[in-house]
Amino acid sequence: SGINAEYGTYQGPRAVDTWKQFLLDGGWDSLEPMSWYRRPGSATMTMFGYLVSFAIRVNDLHDYLTKEARIPVVLSIIILIAVPMIAMITIFLVTVWSIHSVFGKPKPVHTIGMQRAQPRSVSEGEEVVDKKEQ
């Protein structure tokens, strides 16, 4: 890889002698360049690498739980799925609660601790006057 390198995909046979001959003949010049998102240093391939690395670690953890700790396979799968989901939901709810408590709309000072005012019923002989008419 280089700073301005062009990357291409070798489509020939996978035999060592054929590969050596391809390199000695300078066959890489005839390769069609790869798309930007398929190049080894691109953001998409970097994220793909992290995803594969994560999957390998989860597989190693599953192997540890089933072989070393002797946990049944079904329980290991439940642990590997349920625990992260519960953790993510908890983190989400705590985050939403903390953002709301910090940035939520504060109640006006005069209404704190007060109950909602109940509408007054009209007694006999009392007239209801619209505020607009006053």
Salt bridges, closest charged atoms under 4 A:
GLU6 OE1 - ARG39 NH2 3.75
GLU126 OE1 - ARG120 NH2 2.92
